[in-house]
């Protein structure tokens, strides 16, 4: 199955930050798609809930040096 989670990602100040966060998210096991928007500080992540959960995605954002939180 597939779920979509929306996250706020704080601390991104440039396009390279966006690319960095997208790359980190896309490299996570179970993540199928990740799109991050600088203007809104929002990220949308499509993932397999059998492999990864929302908390683990937030932790990956935090480990990359950004502030992650769950929207829904
Ligand atoms: Mo460049 Mo974006 O060092 O934080 S990657 S500003």
Backbone and ligand atoms as CSV (ligand in chain L), in Angstrom:
chain,resi,resn,atom,element,x,y,z
A,1,UNK,N,N,0.817,-1.200,0.000
A,1,UNK,CA,C,0.000,0.000,0.000
A,1,UNK,C,C,0.854,1.254,0.000
A,2,UNK,N,N,0.213,2.374,-0.169
A,2,UNK,CA,C,0.914,3.645,-0.218
A,2,UNK,C,C,0.126,4.687,0.559
A,3,UNK,N,N,0.834,5.461,1.350
A,3,UNK,CA,C,0.232,6.595,2.036
A,3,UNK,C,C,0.964,7.855,1.615
A,4,UNK,N,N,0.309,9.002,1.793
A,4,UNK,CA,C,0.945,10.281,1.542
A,4,UNK,C,C,0.940,11.079,2.835
A,5,UNK,N,N,2.114,11.546,3.242
A,5,UNK,CA,C,2.240,12.382,4.424
A,5,UNK,C,C,2.686,13.773,4.042
A,6,UNK,N,N,2.181,14.748,4.773
A,6,UNK,CA,C,2.615,16.122,4.556
A,6,UNK,C,C,3.367,16.603,5.790
A,7,UNK,N,N,4.482,17.252,5.540
A,7,UNK,CA,C,5.367,17.670,6.610
A,7,UNK,C,C,5.748,19.136,6.425
A,8,UNK,N,N,5.909,19.843,7.538
A,8,UNK,CA,C,6.551,21.144,7.445
A,8,UNK,C,C,8.036,20.936,7.693
A,9,UNK,N,N,8.838,21.651,6.918
A,9,UNK,CA,C,10.293,21.530,6.990
A,9,UNK,C,C,10.856,22.924,7.206
A,10,UNK,N,N,11.304,23.177,8.434
A,10,UNK,CA,C,11.840,24.483,8.755
A,10,UNK,C,C,13.340,24.536,8.545
A,11,UNK,N,N,13.839,25.723,8.236
A,11,UNK,CA,C,15.274,25.920,8.105
A,11,UNK,C,C,15.801,25.874,6.687
A,12,UNK,N,N,14.909,25.708,5.710
A,12,UNK,CA,C,15.360,25.721,4.312
A,12,UNK,C,C,15.396,27.172,3.831
A,13,UNK,N,N,16.545,27.576,3.318
A,13,UNK,CA,C,16.668,28.961,2.878
A,13,UNK,C,C,17.021,29.108,1.402
A,14,UNK,N,N,17.304,28.030,0.724
A,14,UNK,CA,C,17.661,28.151,-0.695
A,14,UNK,C,C,17.276,26.890,-1.456
A,15,UNK,N,N,17.415,26.960,-2.784
A,15,UNK,CA,C,17.030,25.824,-3.619
A,15,UNK,C,C,17.899,24.601,-3.347
A,16,UNK,N,N,19.139,24.832,-2.945
A,16,UNK,CA,C,20.006,23.697,-2.636
A,16,UNK,C,C,19.517,22.957,-1.402
A,17,UNK,N,N,18.973,23.712,-0.458
A,17,UNK,CA,C,18.361,23.067,0.717
A,17,UNK,C,C,17.225,22.156,0.280
A,18,UNK,N,N,16.406,22.644,-0.621
A,18,UNK,CA,C,15.269,21.866,-1.103
A,18,UNK,C,C,15.755,20.586,-1.762
A,19,UNK,N,N,16.754,20.710,-2.616
A,19,UNK,CA,C,17.301,19.525,-3.289
A,19,UNK,C,C,17.869,18.545,-2.279
A,20,UNK,N,N,18.523,19.079,-1.258
A,20,UNK,CA,C,19.116,18.238,-0.236
A,20,UNK,C,C,18.045,17.455,0.518
A,21,UNK,N,N,16.992,18.144,0.935
A,21,UNK,CA,C,15.919,17.468,1.681
A,21,UNK,C,C,15.214,16.456,0.790
A,22,UNK,N,N,14.949,16.835,-0.462
A,22,UNK,CA,C,14.297,15.881,-1.370
A,22,UNK,C,C,15.155,14.636,-1.551
A,23,UNK,N,N,16.461,14.825,-1.690
A,23,UNK,CA,C,17.362,13.686,-1.876
A,23,UNK,C,C,17.379,12.773,-0.667
A,24,UNK,N,N,17.403,13.385,0.508
A,24,UNK,CA,C,17.392,12.597,1.746
A,24,UNK,C,C,16.110,11.794,1.847
A,25,UNK,N,N,15.000,12.436,1.553
A,25,UNK,CA,C,13.712,11.741,1.652
A,25,UNK,C,C,13.617,10.614,0.629
A,26,UNK,N,N,14.051,10.892,-0.597
A,26,UNK,CA,C,13.931,9.883,-1.658
A,26,UNK,C,C,14.842,8.693,-1.411
A,27,UNK,N,N,15.908,8.895,-0.649
A,27,UNK,CA,C,16.829,7.790,-0.359
A,27,UNK,C,C,16.348,6.908,0.784
A,28,UNK,N,N,15.318,7.344,1.506
A,28,UNK,CA,C,14.832,6.537,2.624
A,28,UNK,C,C,14.139,5.284,2.100
A,29,UNK,N,N,14.397,4.152,2.734
A,29,UNK,CA,C,13.688,2.948,2.323
A,29,UNK,C,C,12.193,3.131,2.521
A,30,UNK,N,N,11.426,2.751,1.522
A,30,UNK,CA,C,9.979,2.840,1.608
A,30,UNK,C,C,9.403,4.120,1.044
A,31,UNK,N,N,10.253,5.118,0.760
A,31,UNK,CA,C,9.761,6.368,0.180
A,31,UNK,C,C,9.735,6.238,-1.339
A,32,UNK,N,N,8.568,6.505,-1.904
A,32,UNK,CA,C,8.383,6.345,-3.346
A,32,UNK,C,C,8.480,7.674,-4.077
A,33,UNK,N,N,8.123,8.763,-3.398
A,33,UNK,CA,C,8.086,10.066,-4.048
A,33,UNK,C,C,8.208,11.116,-2.962
A,34,UNK,N,N,8.957,12.165,-3.240
A,34,UNK,CA,C,9.078,13.261,-2.287
A,34,UNK,C,C,9.201,14.566,-3.045
A,35,UNK,N,N,8.346,15.522,-2.691
A,35,UNK,CA,C,8.377,16.842,-3.319
A,35,UNK,C,C,8.389,17.880,-2.199
A,36,UNK,N,N,9.330,18.801,-2.282
A,36,UNK,CA,C,9.493,19.810,-1.240
A,36,UNK,C,C,9.381,21.184,-1.873
A,37,UNK,N,N,8.643,22.081,-1.221
A,37,UNK,CA,C,8.466,23.446,-1.719
A,37,UNK,C,C,9.097,24.439,-0.749
A,38,UNK,N,N,9.962,25.266,-1.286
A,38,UNK,CA,C,10.660,26.251,-0.452
A,38,UNK,C,C,9.697,27.331,0.059
A,39,UNK,N,N,8.824,27.821,-0.809
A,39,UNK,CA,C,7.976,28.967,-0.470
A,39,UNK,C,C,7.041,28.668,0.697
A,40,UNK,N,N,6.558,27.415,0.758
A,40,UNK,CA,C,5.591,27.053,1.786
A,40,UNK,C,C,6.211,26.242,2.926
A,41,UNK,N,N,7.483,25.855,2.775
A,41,UNK,CA,C,8.144,24.977,3.748
A,41,UNK,C,C,7.406,23.658,3.923
A,42,UNK,N,N,6.743,23.223,2.873
A,42,UNK,CA,C,5.987,21.979,2.941
A,42,UNK,C,C,6.632,20.895,2.099
A,43,UNK,N,N,6.553,19.681,2.613
A,43,UNK,CA,C,6.995,18.524,1.859
A,43,UNK,C,C,5.905,17.479,1.808
A,44,UNK,N,N,5.756,16.857,0.658
A,44,UNK,CA,C,4.795,15.777,0.508
A,44,UNK,C,C,5.563,14.506,0.166
A,45,UNK,N,N,5.288,13.482,0.928
A,45,UNK,CA,C,6.044,12.241,0.802
A,45,UNK,C,C,5.084,11.073,0.637
A,46,UNK,N,N,5.287,10.333,-0.438
A,46,UNK,CA,C,4.514,9.114,-0.670
A,46,UNK,C,C,5.367,7.944,-0.204
A,47,UNK,N,N,4.798,7.110,0.656
A,47,UNK,CA,C,5.619,6.066,1.272
A,47,UNK,C,C,4.804,4.802,1.523
A,48,UNK,N,N,5.543,3.726,1.691
A,48,UNK,CA,C,4.959,2.425,2.013
A,48,UNK,C,C,4.937,2.276,3.528
A,49,UNK,N,N,3.760,2.266,4.147
A,49,UNK,CA,C,3.680,2.218,5.608
A,49,UNK,C,C,4.166,0.898,6.204
A,50,UNK,N,N,4.377,-0.099,5.372
A,50,UNK,CA,C,4.954,-1.347,5.865
A,50,UNK,C,C,6.453,-1.231,6.038
A,51,UNK,N,N,7.064,-0.189,5.470
A,51,UNK,CA,C,8.520,-0.037,5.482
A,51,UNK,C,C,8.963,1.127,6.370
A,52,UNK,N,N,8.203,2.221,6.356
A,52,UNK,CA,C,8.608,3.425,7.090
A,52,UNK,C,C,7.359,4.132,7.593
A,53,UNK,N,N,7.503,4.847,8.688
A,53,UNK,CA,C,6.338,5.590,9.192
A,53,UNK,C,C,6.635,7.086,9.246
A,54,UNK,N,N,5.611,7.852,9.612
A,54,UNK,CA,C,5.734,9.309,9.575
A,54,UNK,C,C,6.781,9.813,10.566
A,55,UNK,N,N,6.831,9.180,11.735
A,55,UNK,CA,C,7.810,9.607,12.732
A,55,UNK,C,C,9.237,9.402,12.225
A,56,UNK,N,N,9.458,8.318,11.523
A,56,UNK,CA,C,10.794,8.057,10.979
A,56,UNK,C,C,11.152,9.069,9.894
A,57,UNK,N,N,10.155,9.499,9.140
A,57,UNK,CA,C,10.402,10.528,8.123
A,57,UNK,C,C,10.759,11.850,8.794
A,58,UNK,N,N,10.021,12.203,9.861
A,58,UNK,CA,C,10.338,13.422,10.617
A,58,UNK,C,C,11.761,13.336,11.178
A,59,UNK,N,N,12.115,12.188,11.718
A,59,UNK,CA,C,13.456,12.006,12.283
A,59,UNK,C,C,14.524,12.191,11.211
A,60,UNK,N,N,14.285,11.695,10.015
A,60,UNK,CA,C,15.258,11.851,8.930
A,60,UNK,C,C,15.434,13.320,8.564
A,61,UNK,N,N,14.344,14.074,8.578
A,61,UNK,CA,C,14.422,15.515,8.294
A,61,UNK,C,C,15.259,16.203,9.375
A,62,UNK,N,N,14.999,15.836,10.618
A,62,UNK,CA,C,15.741,16.421,11.745
A,62,UNK,C,C,17.217,16.056,11.683
A,63,UNK,N,N,17.501,14.801,11.364
A,63,UNK,CA,C,18.888,14.338,11.300
A,63,UNK,C,C,19.660,15.073,10.204
A,64,UNK,N,N,18.944,15.559,9.185
A,64,UNK,CA,C,19.588,16.302,8.108
A,64,UNK,C,C,19.834,17.762,8.494
A,65,UNK,N,N,19.393,18.153,9.686
A,65,UNK,CA,C,19.664,19.498,10.160
A,65,UNK,C,C,18.532,20.483,9.965
A,66,UNK,N,N,17.368,19.970,9.631
A,66,UNK,CA,C,16.194,20.831,9.450
A,66,UNK,C,C,15.174,20.513,10.531
A,67,UNK,N,N,14.181,21.376,10.652
A,67,UNK,CA,C,13.128,21.118,11.628
A,67,UNK,C,C,11.942,20.501,10.899
A,68,UNK,N,N,11.644,19.284,11.253
A,68,UNK,CA,C,10.531,18.596,10.621
A,68,UNK,C,C,9.376,18.422,11.566
A,69,UNK,N,N,8.157,18.590,11.039
A,69,UNK,CA,C,6.989,18.241,11.832
A,69,UNK,C,C,5.887,17.749,10.907
A,70,UNK,N,N,5.018,16.987,11.507
A,70,UNK,CA,C,3.964,16.333,10.749
A,70,UNK,C,C,2.787,17.276,10.574
A,71,UNK,N,N,2.270,17.375,9.358
A,71,UNK,CA,C,1.057,18.146,9.120
A,71,UNK,C,C,-0.147,17.220,9.195
A,72,UNK,N,N,-0.075,16.122,8.468
A,72,UNK,CA,C,-1.167,15.139,8.513
A,72,UNK,C,C,-0.659,13.807,8.037
L,1,LIG,MO1,MO,23.145,26.896,0.891
L,1,LIG,MO2,MO,20.478,26.346,1.647
L,1,LIG,O1,O,24.607,26.520,2.003
L,1,LIG,O2,O,20.390,26.441,3.487
L,1,LIG,S1,S,22.061,24.878,1.044
L,1,LIG,S2,S,21.561,28.208,1.983
